[in-house]
Amino acid sequence: MSQTKKAADVVLQGVTKRYGAVTAVKPLNLHIKAGNLVTLLGPSGCGKTTLLRMIAGLERVTEGRLLIGGRDVTDMSAGERNVSMVFQSYALFPHMSVRENVAYGLISGGVARREALEKAEGALATVGLKGFGDRLPSEMSGGQQQRVAVARALVLEPDVLLFDEPLSNLDARLRRSMREEIRALQQRLGLTVVYVTHDQSEALAVSDQIVVMRNAEIAQAGSPRELYEAPENVFVATFMGEANHVKGVLRDASPGEGMVQLGDLAIRLPHKGLSEGEVDVVIRPEAIMLTEAGAGGVLTGTVATATYMGAHAEYNLDTQVGRLFAIAPEATRLRRPGEQVGVRLADHGVFAVRAG
């Protein structure tokens, strides 16, 4: 099976969803470029799944317009939009063979059974399941069932492929391999994919763009690197991976950077339009480097807990600015609880941000 049609972009213009007095998705604008994999990321209840279901046509848009491939689909039914969704529960028919499961949507849409089954075989080959068509879903592993669900969506040759928490039913190792397979498949076929998850590492691994949502609106959108290395606020910074949140004082602020006082330590940090005075500072655990206590240009800290993790060590440190969680790549010498250390900060992974 090959994807011959041109990928479609998805444009949301002031899209809103209300249930009575409750606003599930506040008015938002979003452009998902054709051929990109865009992840909607956020905690439960933030509106990401509702947004996905509006793109799918499973929820009606209360206000705004939704375009797919330049076509206004706002008032079209799910069947008219030419999109396919892979659900969290694979929803395979247990009494049908794998081949019949994949062909079901085509047959329901009026495609001749023989042609549908031939296309199903092609879709199974695309997801690495050639020769598995005669099996029942119960004879497949969880990862294989997930691939069947993807094949069932692909065989319809959708303009946009939607994933709703597709890996949540798999164990950690299988999740890692499946996300790599989904990303490779998306890139090979040039598909436009909208992917919903609450797993930050999953979003970082598969996405061209991540849209972080909170309280029914977009908190920040950007590439995985932009969101991790240049978050705009405390929520995005702490949601995108491990992060320490402390308070500092910004002085000598100039456009783009300023001097921030953290206890006895003064460091120059990038910022986005902050005013001088107290600011929120986010420190990634890997940006904390331990040195000997009493050295110049460091914070003084006390080791509260030390954990050997094999390839690295993890520490909780009590400092002037509060408790800091640190990851040290060298685990050969494990520092002891109660030991005094110097805390030096790297020139990356430390940023002054807006509150919230």
C-alpha positions, 0 to 999 in steps of 0.5 A: 500500500502506498500513499499517493494523494497529497497530504492535507493541512488542517486549519482551525479558525476561532474553533470553540466547543461549549456544553451548555455553560461549560466551555470545553475548548475556548476559541483557538486558532491552529494551523497543522501543516500538511505532512506533519505529525502534531501532538495535542498534549496536556493533562486530563480535562484540558480539552485535547480529546474534545479538539481531536473529536471536533477534527474527526467530526465526532463533536460539533463545533460550537463556533468557528471554522474548521478546514481540511485540505482547504475544504470547509468541513465545519458542518460536515459529518464524520463520514464526509470528512475523509479522516480516520481515527485510531482509538485508545481501545482498538475496538477490533471485532473478535469474531472477524479475522484480522484481514476482515477487520481491516477491510470492514470500513471499505466494505461498509462504504460500498467497496466490493469484498474482494477488492476490500480484502486485497487492499486490507492485505496491502495495509497489513503489509504496510504496518509489518503484518504481512501474512497475519490476515487469517488470525483472530485478534485474540491471537495477536499481541497488544502491539500487533493489535495496535498495528491492526488498528492502524492498518484499518485506519490507513486502508481508507486512505484518509486525508488526516489520520487521528490518534487518541491515546493510542499507546496507553494500553501497552507496557513501557517497552512496547510503547517505546517501539510502537511510537517509533513505528508510528513516527516512521510510518507517518514520515514514510507515507507523508501523512498528516497526523494529529496525535493526542497524548498526556505522555510528555516523552511520547510527544517529544519522540514523535512530533514535528510540533507539540500543542500544549493545552491547559484549561481548554486553551493553548498554553504554547505551541512549537517544536519539541526543542522549542517547548523544552528549551524555551518554554514561555511559562511555568506550566509549560516548563514544568509539564515538559519533563522534569523541572525545578521551579524557584524564585529569583530577582531580575535586574539589569533587564534588557530585551531578551536577557537579564541578570537574575539573582538566585540566593548568592548566585547571579547568572545571566538568563534569557527571558521573554519580555519580563519586567525587573523584580521577582521572577519565576526561574525553571532549572532542568535537573540535568543543568545542575552540576555538583562541585565542592562546597565553598567554590566561587560562583556556586550555590551552597547545598546539602544532599537530602537524598541520593539515589544510584540509578546505574547510568546516573545518580539522582539527588535532592538538594537543599539550597538557599532557593529551595529544594532542587532535584538534580541528575548527575551523569557520573554515578561512580562516586555517590554523594552521601545525605548530609554532605555539603556540595556546591551547585553550579548551573549550566548555560542551558536548561535554566530560564526565567519565565512568566508565572502560570 
